Amino acid sequence: MKLGKLWDNADFWAGVMFITFGVAAVFFSRDYPMGSAMRMGPGYFPHYLGILMTLFGVIIAAKGLFGERERIGKWAFRPLVVLGVGIILFGFAMDSFGFIPSLLILIVLSTLAGREFKLPEVILLTVVLVAGAVGVFIYGIGLPYQLFWWY
């Protein structure tokens, strides 16, 4: 295969990504105790998940090399930047503003990453996601986050 055809081959690069994350998972979990299938240690799941990801990556990369290829399209910089900023602001806002305002910032910025922004849909999505997150993480699991900066 020519380098030019490999350079924009989406399946090949997706396989390389899976291989990279799989090898990293196996590498970073090597110092944790493995345990056994009946009594799994902290290294058991990441180790075997890393092996599976690596195997899937090899299969996907081979498909990209020897099968029909899908070309990589143009980079979508707006979602990349907006989602990155949203996640960073969420992390910083958790300490200053609380859980609910941080989620509001994250959800609204995430909806701005797309091409369509319909206010009624964003409001409904925000209410459902915030209620679900508060129900699961605050009341269900009992994480000790402040809901607001005053509470």
FIDO-396623 format. One line per field, with one value per atom (N, C-alpha, C): residue in three letters; atom name; x, y, z. Coordinates in Angstrom, 1 decimal, padded with zeros to 4 digits. Layout:
N
r <- c(ALA,...)
a <- c(CA,...)
xx <- c(X,...)
yy <- c(Y,...)
zz <- c(Z,...)
END
This chain:
151
r <- c(MET,MET,MET,LYS,LYS,LYS,LEU,LEU,LEU,GLY,GLY,GLY,LYS,LYS,LYS,LEU,LEU,LEU,TRP,TRP,TRP,ASP,ASP,ASP,ASN,ASN,ASN,ALA,ALA,ALA,ASP,ASP,ASP,PHE,PHE,PHE,TRP,TRP,TRP,ALA,ALA,ALA,GLY,GLY,GLY,VAL,VAL,VAL,MET,MET,MET,PHE,PHE,PHE,ILE,ILE,ILE,THR,THR,THR,PHE,PHE,PHE,GLY,GLY,GLY,VAL,VAL,VAL,ALA,ALA,ALA,ALA,ALA,ALA,VAL,VAL,VAL,PHE,PHE,PHE,PHE,PHE,PHE,SER,SER,SER,ARG,ARG,ARG,ASP,ASP,ASP,TYR,TYR,TYR,PRO,PRO,PRO,MET,MET,MET,GLY,GLY,GLY,SER,SER,SER,ALA,ALA,ALA,MET,MET,MET,ARG,ARG,ARG,MET,MET,MET,GLY,GLY,GLY,PRO,PRO,PRO,GLY,GLY,GLY,TYR,TYR,TYR,PHE,PHE,PHE,PRO,PRO,PRO,HIS,HIS,HIS,TYR,TYR,TYR,LEU,LEU,LEU,GLY,GLY,GLY,ILE,ILE,ILE,LEU,LEU,LEU,MET,MET,MET,THR,THR,THR,LEU,LEU,LEU,PHE,PHE,PHE,GLY,GLY,GLY,VAL,VAL,VAL,ILE,ILE,ILE,ILE,ILE,ILE,ALA,ALA,ALA,ALA,ALA,ALA,LYS,LYS,LYS,GLY,GLY,GLY,LEU,LEU,LEU,PHE,PHE,PHE,GLY,GLY,GLY,GLU,GLU,GLU,ARG,ARG,ARG,GLU,GLU,GLU,ARG,ARG,ARG,ILE,ILE,ILE,GLY,GLY,GLY,LYS,LYS,LYS,TRP,TRP,TRP,ALA,ALA,ALA,PHE,PHE,PHE,ARG,ARG,ARG,PRO,PRO,PRO,LEU,LEU,LEU,VAL,VAL,VAL,VAL,VAL,VAL,LEU,LEU,LEU,GLY,GLY,GLY,VAL,VAL,VAL,GLY,GLY,GLY,ILE,ILE,ILE,ILE,ILE,ILE,LEU,LEU,LEU,PHE,PHE,PHE,GLY,GLY,GLY,PHE,PHE,PHE,ALA,ALA,ALA,MET,MET,MET,ASP,ASP,ASP,SER,SER,SER,PHE,PHE,PHE,GLY,GLY,GLY,PHE,PHE,PHE,ILE,ILE,ILE,PRO,PRO,PRO,SER,SER,SER,LEU,LEU,LEU,LEU,LEU,LEU,ILE,ILE,ILE,LEU,LEU,LEU,ILE,ILE,ILE,VAL,VAL,VAL,LEU,LEU,LEU,SER,SER,SER,THR,THR,THR,LEU,LEU,LEU,ALA,ALA,ALA,GLY,GLY,GLY,ARG,ARG,ARG,GLU,GLU,GLU,PHE,PHE,PHE,LYS,LYS,LYS,LEU,LEU,LEU,PRO,PRO,PRO,GLU,GLU,GLU,VAL,VAL,VAL,ILE,ILE,ILE,LEU,LEU,LEU,LEU,LEU,LEU,THR,THR,THR,VAL,VAL,VAL,VAL,VAL,VAL,LEU,LEU,LEU,VAL,VAL,VAL,ALA,ALA,ALA,GLY,GLY,GLY,ALA,ALA,ALA,VAL,VAL,VAL,GLY,GLY,GLY,VAL,VAL,VAL,PHE,PHE,PHE,ILE,ILE,ILE,TYR,TYR,TYR,GLY,GLY,GLY,ILE,ILE,ILE,GLY,GLY,GLY,LEU,LEU,LEU,PRO,PRO,PRO,TYR,TYR,TYR,GLN,GLN,GLN,LEU,LEU,LEU,PHE,PHE,PHE,TRP,TRP,TRP,TRP,TRP,TRP,TYR,TYR,TYR)
a <- c(N,CA,C,N,CA,C,N,CA,C,N,CA,C,N,CA,C,N,CA,C,N,CA,C,N,CA,C,N,CA,C,N,CA,C,N,CA,C,N,CA,C,N,CA,C,N,CA,C,N,CA,C,N,CA,C,N,CA,C,N,CA,C,N,CA,C,N,CA,C,N,CA,C,N,CA,C,N,CA,C,N,CA,C,N,CA,C,N,CA,C,N,CA,C,N,CA,C,N,CA,C,N,CA,C,N,CA,C,N,CA,C,N,CA,C,N,CA,C,N,CA,C,N,CA,C,N,CA,C,N,CA,C,N,CA,C,N,CA,C,N,CA,C,N,CA,C,N,CA,C,N,CA,C,N,CA,C,N,CA,C,N,CA,C,N,CA,C,N,CA,C,N,CA,C,N,CA,C,N,CA,C,N,CA,C,N,CA,C,N,CA,C,N,CA,C,N,CA,C,N,CA,C,N,CA,C,N,CA,C,N,CA,C,N,CA,C,N,CA,C,N,CA,C,N,CA,C,N,CA,C,N,CA,C,N,CA,C,N,CA,C,N,CA,C,N,CA,C,N,CA,C,N,CA,C,N,CA,C,N,CA,C,N,CA,C,N,CA,C,N,CA,C,N,CA,C,N,CA,C,N,CA,C,N,CA,C,N,CA,C,N,CA,C,N,CA,C,N,CA,C,N,CA,C,N,CA,C,N,CA,C,N,CA,C,N,CA,C,N,CA,C,N,CA,C,N,CA,C,N,CA,C,N,CA,C,N,CA,C,N,CA,C,N,CA,C,N,CA,C,N,CA,C,N,CA,C,N,CA,C,N,CA,C,N,CA,C,N,CA,C,N,CA,C,N,CA,C,N,CA,C,N,CA,C,N,CA,C,N,CA,C,N,CA,C,N,CA,C,N,CA,C,N,CA,C,N,CA,C,N,CA,C,N,CA,C,N,CA,C,N,CA,C,N,CA,C,N,CA,C,N,CA,C,N,CA,C,N,CA,C,N,CA,C,N,CA,C,N,CA,C,N,CA,C,N,CA,C,N,CA,C,N,CA,C,N,CA,C,N,CA,C,N,CA,C,N,CA,C,N,CA,C,N,CA,C,N,CA,C,N,CA,C,N,CA,C,N,CA,C,N,CA,C,N,CA,C,N,CA,C,N,CA,C,N,CA,C,N,CA,C,N,CA,C,N,CA,C)
xx <- c(000.8,000.0,000.9,000.5,001.2,001.0,002.0,001.9,000.8,000.6,-000.5,-001.9,-002.1,-003.3,-003.4,-002.3,-002.3,-002.5,-002.0,-002.1,-003.5,-004.4,-005.8,-006.8,-006.3,-007.1,-007.6,-008.9,-009.6,-009.5,-009.7,-009.7,-008.3,-007.3,-005.9,-005.6,-005.9,-005.6,-006.5,-007.7,-008.5,-007.9,-007.4,-006.7,-005.5,-004.7,-003.5,-003.9,-005.0,-005.4,-005.8,-006.6,-006.9,-005.7,-004.7,-003.5,-002.8,-002.7,-002.0,-002.6,-003.9,-004.6,-004.5,-004.6,-004.5,-003.2,-002.1,-000.8,-000.5,-001.0,-000.9,-001.6,-002.8,-003.5,-002.8,-002.2,-001.5,-000.2,000.5,001.7,001.4,000.4,000.2,-000.5,-001.0,-001.6,-000.7,000.5,001.4,001.9,001.8,002.3,001.1,-000.1,-001.2,-001.4,-001.8,-002.1,-003.2,-002.9,-003.9,-005.0,-004.7,-005.8,-006.1,-007.3,-007.8,-009.2,-009.7,-011.0,-012.1,-011.9,-012.9,-012.7,-011.4,-011.1,-010.2,-010.9,-010.1,-009.4,-008.2,-007.4,-007.6,-007.0,-007.2,-006.5,-005.6,-005.0,-005.6,-006.6,-007.2,-008.0,-008.9,-009.7,-009.0,-008.1,-007.4,-006.4,-005.9,-004.9,-005.6,-006.7,-007.4,-008.2,-008.7,-009.3,-008.3,-007.1,-006.0,-005.6,-005.6,-005.3,-006.4,-007.7,-008.8,-008.7,-008.4,-008.4,-007.2,-006.1,-005.0,-005.4,-006.0,-006.5,-007.5,-008.4,-009.4,-008.7,-007.7,-006.9,-006.2,-005.6,-004.9,-005.9,-007.0,-008.1,-008.5,-008.8,-009.3,-008.2,-007.0,-005.9,-005.7,-005.7,-005.6,-006.7,-007.9,-009.0,-008.8,-008.2,-007.9,-006.8,-005.8,-004.7,-005.1,-005.9,-006.2,-007.6,-008.5,-009.9,-010.2,-011.5,-012.0,-011.6,-011.2,-010.8,-011.8,-011.9,-012.7,-011.8,-011.9,-011.0,-011.4,-010.3,-010.5,-011.0,-012.1,-012.6,-011.9,-012.4,-011.8,-012.0,-011.0,-011.1,-012.2,-013.0,-014.0,-013.4,-012.9,-012.2,-013.1,-014.3,-015.2,-015.6,-016.1,-016.4,-015.2,-014.1,-012.9,-012.5,-012.6,-012.2,-013.3,-014.6,-015.7,-015.8,-015.7,-015.8,-014.6,-013.5,-012.3,-012.4,-012.8,-013.0,-014.1,-015.2,-016.3,-015.8,-015.0,-014.6,-013.6,-012.7,-011.8,-012.6,-013.6,-014.3,-015.1,-015.7,-016.4,-015.5,-014.2,-013.3,-013.0,-012.8,-012.5,-013.7,-014.9,-016.1,-016.6,-016.2,-016.7,-016.3,-015.1,-014.7,-015.3,-015.5,-015.9,-017.5,-018.2,-019.6,-020.5,-019.9,-020.7,-021.1,-021.7,-022.0,-023.0,-024.1,-025.2,-024.8,-024.2,-023.8,-022.7,-021.8,-020.8,-021.4,-022.4,-023.1,-023.8,-024.4,-025.0,-024.0,-022.9,-021.8,-021.4,-021.2,-020.7,-021.8,-023.0,-024.1,-024.3,-024.4,-024.7,-023.5,-022.3,-021.1,-021.1,-021.5,-021.5,-022.6,-023.7,-024.7,-024.2,-023.4,-022.9,-021.8,-021.3,-020.3,-020.9,-022.3,-022.9,-023.3,-023.9,-024.3,-025.7,-026.5,-027.9,-028.0,-028.7,-028.9,-030.4,-031.2,-032.6,-032.8,-033.2,-033.3,-034.2,-035.4,-036.3,-035.7,-035.0,-034.3,-033.2,-032.4,-031.3,-031.8,-032.9,-033.4,-033.9,-034.7,-035.1,-034.0,-033.0,-031.8,-031.1,-030.9,-030.2,-031.0,-032.3,-033.0,-032.9,-033.1,-033.1,-031.7,-030.6,-029.3,-028.9,-029.2,-028.8,-029.6,-030.9,-031.6,-031.1,-030.8,-030.3,-028.9,-028.0,-026.7,-026.8,-027.6,-027.8,-028.3,-029.3,-029.9,-029.0,-028.2,-027.2,-026.0,-025.3,-024.0,-024.1,-025.1,-025.2,-026.0,-027.2,-028.1,-027.9,-027.6,-027.5,-026.1,-025.1,-023.7,-023.3,-023.8,-023.4,-022.1,-021.7,-020.5,-020.6,-019.6,-019.6,-019.4,-020.1,-020.0,-021.0,-020.6,-021.6,-022.5,-023.8,-024.7,-024.5,-024.4,-024.2,-023.1,-022.6,-021.5,-021.9,-023.2,-023.8,-024.3,-024.5,-025.1,-024.3)
yy <- c(-001.2,000.0,001.2,002.2,003.5,004.3,005.1,006.0,007.0,007.5,008.5,007.9,006.6,006.0,005.6,005.4,005.0,006.3,007.4,008.6,009.1,008.9,009.4,008.2,007.0,005.8,005.8,006.1,006.2,004.9,003.7,002.5,002.2,002.4,002.1,003.0,004.2,005.1,004.8,004.4,004.0,002.7,001.8,000.6,001.0,002.0,002.4,003.0,003.8,004.4,003.3,002.3,001.2,000.4,000.2,-000.5,000.3,001.6,002.5,002.5,002.7,002.7,001.3,000.2,-001.1,-001.4,-001.1,-001.3,-000.4,000.8,001.7,001.1,000.6,000.0,-001.2,-002.0,-003.2,-002.7,-001.7,-001.2,-000.5,000.3,001.0,000.1,-001.0,-001.9,-003.0,-003.0,-004.1,-004.2,-003.1,-003.1,-003.5,-003.5,-003.8,-005.3,-005.8,-007.2,-007.7,-008.8,-009.4,-010.1,-010.9,-011.8,-012.9,-013.4,-014.5,-014.1,-015.0,-014.7,-014.7,-015.5,-015.5,-014.4,-013.9,-012.8,-011.8,-011.0,-010.1,-009.0,-008.8,-007.7,-006.4,-005.3,-004.0,-004.0,-004.9,-004.9,-005.9,-006.7,-007.7,-007.1,-006.2,-005.6,-004.8,-003.8,-003.0,-003.8,-004.9,-005.7,-006.5,-007.1,-007.9,-007.0,-005.9,-004.9,-004.3,-004.1,-003.6,-004.6,-005.9,-007.0,-007.0,-006.9,-006.9,-005.7,-004.6,-003.4,-003.5,-004.1,-004.2,-005.2,-006.3,-007.3,-006.6,-005.9,-005.2,-004.2,-003.5,-002.5,-003.2,-004.3,-005.0,-005.4,-005.9,-006.3,-005.1,-004.0,-002.8,-002.2,-002.2,-001.7,-002.5,-003.9,-004.8,-004.6,-004.4,-004.1,-002.8,-001.8,-000.6,-000.8,-001.7,-001.9,-002.7,-003.7,-004.7,-004.7,-004.0,-003.9,-002.6,-002.4,-001.1,000.0,001.1,002.1,003.3,003.8,005.0,006.2,007.2,008.4,009.2,009.8,010.7,012.1,012.6,013.8,015.0,016.2,017.4,017.4,018.1,018.2,019.2,018.8,019.7,020.4,021.6,022.3,022.9,023.4,024.0,023.0,021.8,020.9,020.5,020.4,020.0,021.1,022.4,023.5,023.7,023.7,024.0,022.9,021.7,020.6,020.6,020.8,020.9,022.0,023.2,024.3,024.0,023.3,023.0,022.0,021.0,020.1,020.8,021.6,022.3,023.3,024.0,024.9,024.1,023.0,022.1,021.8,021.4,021.0,022.2,023.3,024.5,025.0,024.9,025.4,024.6,023.3,022.4,022.9,023.5,024.0,025.3,026.2,027.5,027.7,027.0,027.2,026.1,024.9,023.7,022.8,021.7,020.7,021.1,021.7,022.0,023.1,024.3,025.3,024.8,023.9,023.3,022.5,021.7,020.9,021.8,022.9,023.8,024.3,024.7,025.3,024.2,023.0,021.9,021.6,021.5,021.1,022.1,023.4,024.5,024.6,024.5,024.6,023.4,022.3,021.1,021.2,021.8,022.0,023.1,024.0,025.0,024.4,023.2,022.6,022.2,021.9,021.5,022.6,022.3,023.3,023.8,023.0,023.4,023.7,024.8,025.2,025.6,024.8,025.1,025.2,026.4,026.7,025.8,025.5,024.6,023.2,022.7,021.4,021.4,022.5,022.7,022.8,023.5,023.6,022.3,021.5,020.2,019.2,019.2,018.4,018.7,020.0,020.4,020.0,020.2,019.8,018.3,017.5,016.1,015.6,016.1,015.7,016.1,017.3,017.7,016.9,016.7,016.0,014.5,013.9,012.6,012.5,013.5,013.5,013.7,014.6,014.8,013.6,013.0,011.8,010.6,010.4,009.3,009.6,010.7,011.0,011.5,012.4,013.0,012.1,011.7,010.9,009.4,009.0,007.5,007.0,007.5,007.1,007.8,009.0,009.8,010.5,011.0,011.8,013.1,013.5,014.7,016.0,016.2,017.5,018.5,019.8,020.8,021.0,021.2,021.4,022.8,023.8,025.2,025.7,026.9,027.5,027.8,028.0,028.4,027.1,026.0,024.8,023.6)
zz <- c(000.0,000.0,000.0,-000.8,-000.8,000.4,000.8,001.9,001.8,000.6,000.5,000.8,000.5,000.8,002.2,002.9,004.3,005.1,004.7,005.5,005.8,004.9,005.2,005.4,005.8,006.0,007.4,007.5,008.8,009.6,009.0,009.7,010.2,009.4,009.9,011.1,011.1,012.3,013.5,013.2,014.4,015.0,014.2,014.7,015.5,015.0,015.7,017.1,017.1,018.4,019.4,018.9,019.8,020.3,019.4,019.8,020.9,020.6,021.6,022.9,023.0,024.3,025.0,024.2,024.7,025.3,024.6,025.1,026.3,026.3,027.5,028.7,028.5,029.6,030.2,029.4,029.9,030.6,030.0,030.6,032.0,032.1,033.3,034.4,034.0,035.0,035.4,035.0,035.2,036.7,037.4,038.8,039.8,039.3,040.2,040.3,041.5,041.7,040.7,040.1,039.1,039.8,040.8,041.3,040.4,040.5,039.6,039.1,038.3,037.7,038.8,039.8,040.9,041.9,042.1,043.0,042.3,041.5,040.6,041.4,041.1,041.7,040.9,041.4,040.7,039.3,039.0,037.7,036.7,037.2,036.3,035.1,035.4,034.4,033.4,033.9,032.8,032.0,032.6,031.9,030.7,031.0,030.0,029.0,029.5,028.6,027.6,028.1,027.2,026.2,026.6,025.6,024.5,025.0,024.0,023.1,023.6,022.8,021.8,022.2,021.3,020.1,020.5,019.5,018.5,019.0,018.1,017.3,017.8,017.1,015.9,016.1,015.1,014.0,014.4,013.4,012.6,013.2,012.6,011.6,012.1,011.3,010.1,010.2,009.1,008.1,008.6,007.7,006.9,007.6,006.9,005.8,006.1,005.2,004.0,004.2,003.2,002.6,003.3,002.8,002.2,002.0,001.6,002.6,002.1,003.1,003.1,004.3,004.5,004.7,003.9,004.0,005.3,005.8,006.9,006.3,006.9,006.5,007.0,006.9,007.4,008.9,009.6,011.0,011.4,012.4,012.9,014.1,013.9,015.0,016.0,015.5,016.5,017.6,017.3,018.4,019.2,018.6,019.3,020.4,020.0,020.9,021.9,021.5,022.4,023.5,023.1,024.0,025.0,024.5,025.3,026.4,025.9,026.8,027.9,027.4,028.3,029.4,029.1,030.1,031.0,030.5,031.4,032.4,031.8,032.7,033.7,033.3,034.3,035.5,035.2,036.2,037.1,036.6,037.4,038.2,037.6,038.2,039.3,039.3,040.4,041.8,041.9,043.2,043.6,042.6,042.8,042.9,041.9,041.8,042.3,042.3,042.7,041.6,041.9,040.9,039.8,040.3,039.3,038.4,038.8,037.9,036.9,037.4,036.5,035.4,035.8,034.8,033.8,034.2,033.3,032.3,032.8,031.9,030.9,031.4,030.5,029.4,029.8,028.9,027.9,028.3,027.3,026.3,026.8,025.9,024.9,025.4,024.6,023.5,023.8,022.7,021.7,022.2,021.2,020.3,020.6,019.7,018.4,018.4,017.1,016.3,015.1,014.2,014.5,015.1,015.4,016.9,017.3,018.7,018.8,019.4,019.6,021.1,021.5,022.9,023.7,023.2,024.0,024.1,023.1,023.3,024.3,024.2,025.2,026.6,026.8,028.2,028.7,027.8,028.2,028.5,027.6,027.8,029.1,029.3,030.5,031.8,031.8,033.0,033.3,032.2,032.4,032.8,032.1,032.5,033.9,034.3,035.6,036.7,036.5,037.4,037.5,036.4,036.4,037.1,036.8,037.4,038.9,039.3,040.8,041.4,040.8,041.3,041.5,040.4,040.4,041.3,041.1,041.7,043.1,043.4,044.7,045.7,045.2,046.1,046.0,044.8,044.6,045.1,044.6,045.0,046.3,046.5,047.7,047.6,046.4,046.2,047.0,047.6,048.5,047.8,046.7,046.0,046.5,046.6,046.9,045.7,045.9,044.7,044.2,045.1,044.7,045.6,045.2,046.0,047.5,047.6,049.0,049.7,049.0,049.6,049.4)
END
